Amino acid sequence: MKYMGLFWILLAFWDSTLSQGNPSIYGIKSHYGFIIAHAPELKPISQTNPFGIQLEYSRLKITDKAWKTCHCYGRSGFSLAYFNYNNPAVLGSSYNLIYYVEPYLTYKGPLKFSLRGSIGATYLDKKFDAETNPENVLFSTNLSFYLALSLHLNYHINDQYAINLSANYNHISNGGQKQPNKGMNFPTVSIGVDRIFNFEKLKVKPDSLRDYDRSLLWYIGALASLRSSDREAEASNHPLIGVMGGGLKPLSRINGINGGVELWYDYSDAKIAENRQISDSAFSSALLVGHQFSFGNFHFLQQAGIYVTRPKNIQTNNWYQRYSFWYRIGKNKRITLGASLIAYGKVADHMDGRLVYLLTK
């Protein structure tokens, strides 16, 4: 379950990444940032400035087929990133294998503005240990998720070289698989240089390729995950399964609004209720409303969820945020694969995998 989201995204882009005729881009960039202390107990270990270096390879998609995928020019690729958290005894460093998608929001002229979404796996060389490293409540597994959202300014000096300045919001967590798992949020600023091969001037696509469906899009789906039966300490994992439904309404080619409902049964909550000898139900339900970015077959959803029912002695929050990534596959684009992260304020709680069926195109 931990790598389901990454696996689906890799499959979605595998064919187009290997296609011939697309410009290739090799890059290197440096990072410098800070750690957000999203809980009071994290302040003592968050007073550092992480730094790092990142190596990248990507393909810039220029074909009509690639344009239809996101209704935009964009590139996708892989990167290797090293982050040093400037606290070697407690936080150590991480080594990250990352896949990213980067649609261009503007592409005319030498200055290009883009938005990048990244997902990957990270290896952490320091983790929580009750005896040897009790301060590190951020990480409890060596292998975890890496997620990031970045804004990029790319300036093409010529057809072979470009420099870039980026603002990045990075997140590392094990998705609630093992506790403690406060997770790390660390914004960084990065500067880098790209070497471009076979660059072609990006031309305006015909109107026939720029059209989008303005109708309301209904969906139903299923979700699944694994959660620890103790929110603060190491414990066994238990399944979480659920269903969802709702609608997406485009407001423009990129922006839209959404609403829906989701219901799930969390076996880890049932185990907690059993251990505490309380009568809370493990069933939860919620109403959601939010915004989405849509780039062709991609949907990035940001939603606020209001609980209708919940185990009140276990889950004290009345609402949550949900961040989801969907990718439409198949001939008619009705099947959607995705991953989702639920958070309470600044604290990420857990991730799940999602299978969604679109009732209308």
C-alpha positions as CSV (number, residue, x, y, z in Angstrom):
1,M,0.0,0.0,0.0
2,K,2.8,2.4,0.8
3,Y,4.1,2.5,-2.8
4,M,0.8,2.1,-4.6
5,G,0.5,5.8,-5.5
6,L,4.0,5.9,-6.9
7,F,3.5,2.7,-8.8
8,W,0.4,3.9,-10.5
9,I,2.0,7.2,-11.5
10,L,5.0,5.4,-13.0
11,L,2.7,3.2,-15.1
12,A,0.7,6.2,-16.3
13,F,3.7,8.0,-17.7
14,W,6.0,5.1,-18.8
15,D,4.9,5.1,-22.4
16,S,5.1,8.9,-23.0
17,T,8.4,9.2,-21.1
18,L,10.1,6.8,-23.4
19,S,8.7,8.3,-26.6
20,Q,11.0,9.6,-29.3
21,G,11.3,13.2,-30.4
22,N,10.8,14.9,-27.1
23,P,13.5,17.2,-25.8
24,S,15.6,15.7,-23.0
25,I,16.6,17.8,-20.0
26,Y,19.4,17.1,-17.4
27,G,19.5,19.3,-14.4
28,I,21.2,19.9,-11.1
29,K,19.9,22.2,-8.2
30,S,20.8,23.0,-4.6
31,H,18.2,23.4,-1.8
32,Y,18.2,25.5,1.4
33,G,15.2,25.7,3.8
34,F,13.7,25.3,7.3
35,I,11.6,22.8,9.2
36,I,8.1,23.7,10.3
37,A,7.4,22.8,13.9
38,H,3.8,21.9,13.4
39,A,3.4,20.7,17.1
40,P,4.9,22.1,20.3
41,E,7.0,19.0,21.0
42,L,8.7,19.4,17.6
43,K,10.3,22.8,18.3
44,P,13.5,21.5,20.0
45,I,14.4,19.4,16.9
46,S,13.1,21.8,14.3
47,Q,15.5,24.7,14.8
48,T,17.7,23.8,11.9
49,N,18.1,24.6,8.2
50,P,18.1,21.6,5.9
51,F,20.2,21.8,2.7
52,G,20.5,19.4,-0.2
53,I,21.4,18.7,-3.8
54,Q,19.2,17.2,-6.5
55,L,20.0,15.6,-9.9
56,E,17.3,15.3,-12.5
57,Y,16.4,13.8,-15.9
58,S,13.1,14.6,-17.7
59,R,11.5,14.7,-21.1
60,L,9.6,17.8,-22.3
61,K,6.4,16.6,-24.0
62,I,5.7,18.4,-27.3
63,T,3.4,16.1,-29.3
64,D,-0.3,16.6,-29.8
65,K,-0.9,13.3,-27.9
66,A,1.0,14.6,-24.9
67,W,-0.8,17.9,-25.0
68,K,-4.1,16.1,-24.7
69,T,-2.9,14.4,-21.5
70,C,-2.8,17.7,-19.6
71,H,-4.0,20.4,-22.1
72,C,-0.6,21.9,-21.7
73,Y,3.1,21.6,-22.4
74,G,4.9,19.9,-19.6
75,R,7.7,17.6,-18.6
76,S,8.0,14.5,-16.4
77,G,11.0,12.7,-15.2
78,F,13.0,11.3,-12.3
79,S,15.4,12.8,-9.8
80,L,17.8,11.8,-7.1
81,A,17.9,14.1,-4.1
82,Y,20.0,14.2,-1.0
83,F,18.8,16.3,2.1
84,N,20.9,16.9,5.2
85,Y,18.7,18.1,8.1
86,N,21.6,19.8,9.9
87,N,21.1,17.7,13.0
88,P,23.2,14.6,12.4
89,A,22.7,13.0,15.8
90,V,18.8,13.1,15.7
91,L,17.5,13.7,12.2
92,G,20.5,12.7,10.0
93,S,20.0,12.8,6.2
94,S,17.6,11.3,3.6
95,Y,18.2,9.8,0.1
96,N,15.2,10.2,-2.2
97,L,14.2,8.7,-5.5
98,I,11.5,11.0,-6.9
99,Y,9.1,11.0,-9.9
100,Y,7.7,14.3,-10.9
101,V,5.2,15.9,-13.3
102,E,5.7,19.5,-14.2
103,P,3.0,21.3,-16.4
104,Y,4.0,24.6,-17.9
105,L,1.6,27.4,-17.0
106,T,3.3,29.8,-19.4
107,Y,5.6,28.8,-22.2
108,K,6.0,31.8,-24.7
109,G,9.4,33.5,-24.7
110,P,12.5,32.6,-22.7
111,L,10.8,32.8,-19.2
112,K,8.6,29.9,-18.4
113,F,6.4,29.4,-15.2
114,S,5.6,25.9,-14.1
115,L,4.0,23.9,-11.3
116,R,5.6,20.6,-10.2
117,G,4.1,17.8,-8.3
118,S,6.5,15.1,-6.9
119,I,6.1,11.7,-5.3
120,G,8.7,9.2,-4.3
121,A,10.4,7.0,-1.8
122,T,12.9,8.2,0.8
123,Y,15.5,6.4,2.9
124,L,16.2,8.0,6.2
125,D,19.5,7.1,8.0
126,K,18.1,8.3,11.4
127,K,14.8,7.2,13.0
128,F,13.0,7.0,16.3
129,D,14.4,4.6,18.8
130,A,13.1,4.6,22.4
131,E,16.6,4.1,23.8
132,T,19.1,5.6,21.4
133,N,17.1,8.3,19.6
134,P,13.9,9.2,21.5
135,E,13.8,12.8,20.3
136,N,13.2,11.9,16.7
137,V,9.4,11.6,16.7
138,L,9.3,12.7,13.1
139,F,10.4,9.4,11.6
140,S,9.9,5.8,12.8
141,T,10.8,3.9,9.7
142,N,13.9,4.1,7.5
143,L,11.8,3.8,4.3
144,S,9.0,6.5,3.9
145,F,7.1,8.6,1.4
146,Y,8.3,11.8,-0.1
147,L,5.8,14.3,-1.5
148,A,6.4,17.8,-2.7
149,L,4.7,20.7,-4.5
150,S,6.9,23.4,-6.2
151,L,6.6,26.6,-8.2
152,H,9.3,27.1,-10.8
153,L,10.6,30.0,-12.8
154,N,12.7,28.7,-15.7
155,Y,14.7,31.1,-17.8
156,H,16.1,29.8,-21.1
157,I,19.5,31.4,-21.8
158,N,19.5,29.7,-25.2
159,D,18.3,26.4,-26.7
160,Q,20.8,24.4,-24.7
161,Y,20.8,26.0,-21.2
162,A,18.3,27.2,-18.7
163,I,18.5,28.4,-15.1
164,N,15.7,28.0,-12.6
165,L,14.5,29.3,-9.3
166,S,12.0,27.2,-7.3
167,A,10.0,27.5,-4.1
168,N,9.3,23.9,-2.8
169,Y,7.1,22.5,0.0
170,N,8.5,19.1,0.9
171,H,6.8,16.5,3.1
172,I,8.2,13.2,4.4
173,S,6.0,10.6,6.3
174,N,5.5,6.9,6.4
175,G,1.8,7.4,5.8
176,G,0.7,6.2,9.3
177,Q,2.2,2.8,8.9
178,K,4.3,3.0,12.1
179,Q,4.3,5.3,15.1
180,P,5.6,7.8,16.1
181,N,5.1,9.5,12.8
182,K,4.7,13.3,13.2
183,G,6.2,13.7,9.7
184,M,8.5,16.5,8.5
185,N,7.3,19.5,6.5
186,F,10.3,21.5,5.2
187,P,10.0,24.3,2.7
188,T,13.1,25.0,0.6
189,V,14.3,27.5,-2.0
190,S,16.3,25.9,-4.8
191,I,18.4,27.3,-7.7
192,G,19.7,25.2,-10.5
193,V,20.8,24.8,-14.1
194,D,19.4,22.6,-16.9
195,R,21.1,21.2,-20.0
196,I,18.7,20.7,-22.8
197,F,19.0,18.5,-25.9
198,N,16.9,18.7,-29.1
199,F,15.0,21.7,-27.9
200,E,12.2,23.0,-30.1
201,K,10.3,26.3,-29.8
202,L,7.0,25.7,-28.1
203,K,4.2,26.7,-30.5
204,V,0.5,27.5,-29.7
205,K,-1.6,24.5,-30.2
206,P,-4.8,24.6,-32.4
207,D,-8.1,25.4,-30.7
208,S,-9.3,21.8,-31.4
209,L,-6.7,20.6,-28.9
210,R,-7.4,23.3,-26.3
211,D,-11.1,22.5,-25.8
212,Y,-12.3,21.0,-22.5
213,D,-15.5,19.4,-21.1
214,R,-17.5,21.8,-19.0
215,S,-20.1,19.3,-17.8
216,L,-20.5,18.1,-14.2
217,L,-18.4,14.9,-13.7
218,W,-19.9,12.4,-11.3
219,Y,-17.8,9.7,-9.7
220,I,-17.9,6.7,-7.3
221,G,-14.9,4.9,-5.8
222,A,-13.2,2.8,-3.2
223,L,-10.3,3.5,-0.9
224,A,-8.0,1.4,1.2
225,S,-5.0,1.8,3.6
226,L,-3.2,0.4,6.6
227,R,-3.0,2.2,10.0
228,S,-1.3,1.6,13.2
229,S,-3.4,0.7,16.2
230,D,-1.5,3.2,18.4
231,R,-1.3,6.9,17.2
232,E,1.8,7.7,19.3
233,A,3.8,4.5,19.7
234,E,4.8,1.4,17.7
235,A,1.9,-1.1,17.2
236,S,0.4,-3.5,14.7
237,N,-1.1,-2.3,11.5
238,H,-4.8,-2.8,10.5
239,P,-6.8,-2.2,7.3
240,L,-8.9,0.8,6.6
241,I,-11.5,0.3,3.8
242,G,-14.1,2.7,2.5
243,V,-16.3,4.0,-0.4
244,M,-16.8,7.5,-1.8
245,G,-18.8,9.5,-4.3
246,G,-19.3,13.0,-5.5
247,G,-18.9,15.4,-8.4
248,L,-16.3,17.6,-10.1
249,K,-17.4,20.8,-11.8
250,P,-15.0,22.6,-14.2
251,L,-15.0,26.4,-13.9
252,S,-12.1,26.9,-16.5
253,R,-9.7,24.8,-18.4
254,I,-7.6,24.3,-15.2
255,N,-9.7,25.2,-12.2
256,G,-12.9,23.7,-10.8
257,I,-14.9,22.9,-7.6
258,N,-15.9,19.6,-6.1
259,G,-18.1,18.1,-3.5
260,G,-18.8,14.6,-2.2
261,V,-19.1,12.1,0.6
262,E,-16.8,9.4,1.9
263,L,-17.4,6.5,4.4
264,W,-14.9,4.2,5.9
265,Y,-14.4,1.5,8.5
266,D,-11.0,1.7,10.3
267,Y,-10.0,-1.6,11.9
268,S,-7.2,0.2,13.8
269,D,-9.9,2.3,15.5
270,A,-11.7,-0.9,16.5
271,K,-8.5,-2.2,18.0
272,I,-8.0,1.1,19.9
273,A,-11.5,0.9,21.3
274,E,-11.0,-2.7,22.3
275,N,-7.7,-1.8,24.1
276,R,-9.2,1.2,25.9
277,Q,-12.4,-0.7,26.6
278,I,-14.6,2.1,25.2
279,S,-17.7,1.7,23.0
280,D,-16.7,4.0,20.1
281,S,-17.6,2.7,16.6
282,A,-14.8,2.4,14.0
283,F,-17.2,3.7,11.3
284,S,-16.6,7.3,10.0
285,S,-18.4,9.3,7.4
286,A,-17.9,12.9,6.2
287,L,-19.0,15.5,3.7
288,L,-16.4,17.1,1.5
289,V,-16.1,20.3,-0.5
290,G,-13.1,21.7,-2.3
291,H,-11.1,22.9,-5.3
292,Q,-9.3,21.0,-8.0
293,F,-6.7,21.6,-10.6
294,S,-7.4,19.7,-13.8
295,F,-4.8,19.1,-16.5
296,G,-6.4,16.8,-19.0
297,N,-6.3,13.3,-17.4
298,F,-4.9,14.6,-14.1
299,H,-6.8,15.9,-11.2
300,F,-5.3,17.4,-8.1
301,L,-7.9,17.8,-5.4
302,Q,-7.8,19.9,-2.2
303,Q,-10.8,19.3,0.0
304,A,-12.1,20.1,3.5
305,G,-14.0,17.3,5.1
306,I,-16.6,17.7,7.9
307,Y,-17.3,14.6,10.0
308,V,-20.9,13.4,10.1
309,T,-20.0,10.4,12.3
310,R,-16.7,9.5,13.9
311,P,-15.3,7.7,17.0
312,K,-15.4,10.8,19.2
313,N,-13.2,9.4,22.0
314,I,-10.5,8.4,19.5
315,Q,-10.8,11.2,16.8
316,T,-11.3,14.5,18.6
317,N,-11.2,16.6,15.4
318,N,-14.4,17.7,13.8
319,W,-12.9,18.3,10.3
320,Y,-9.9,17.5,8.2
321,Q,-8.1,18.3,5.0
322,R,-7.7,15.9,2.1
323,Y,-5.2,16.2,-0.7
324,S,-5.6,13.8,-3.6
325,F,-4.0,12.9,-6.9
326,W,-6.1,11.2,-9.6
327,Y,-5.0,10.0,-13.1
328,R,-7.5,8.8,-15.7
329,I,-6.7,5.7,-17.7
330,G,-8.3,3.4,-20.3
331,K,-9.7,4.1,-23.7
332,N,-12.7,6.1,-22.5
333,K,-10.9,7.6,-19.5
334,R,-13.6,6.5,-17.0
335,I,-11.3,4.6,-14.6
336,T,-9.1,6.7,-12.3
337,L,-6.2,5.6,-10.1
338,G,-5.0,7.8,-7.3
339,A,-3.6,8.4,-3.9
340,S,-4.7,10.6,-1.0
341,L,-3.3,12.2,2.1
342,I,-5.5,13.2,5.1
343,A,-4.3,15.9,7.5
344,Y,-5.5,17.6,10.6
345,G,-4.2,21.2,10.5
346,K,-0.5,21.0,10.0
347,V,-0.3,17.3,11.0
348,A,-0.4,14.7,8.2
349,D,-2.3,11.6,9.5
350,H,-2.2,8.8,6.8
351,M,-2.3,8.0,3.1
352,D,-4.5,5.7,1.1
353,G,-4.9,4.3,-2.4
354,R,-8.0,5.0,-4.5
355,L,-9.8,3.4,-7.4
356,V,-12.5,5.7,-8.9
357,Y,-15.0,5.2,-11.7
358,L,-16.3,8.2,-13.6
359,L,-20.0,8.0,-14.4
360,T,-19.8,10.6,-17.1
361,K,-16.9,11.5,-19.3
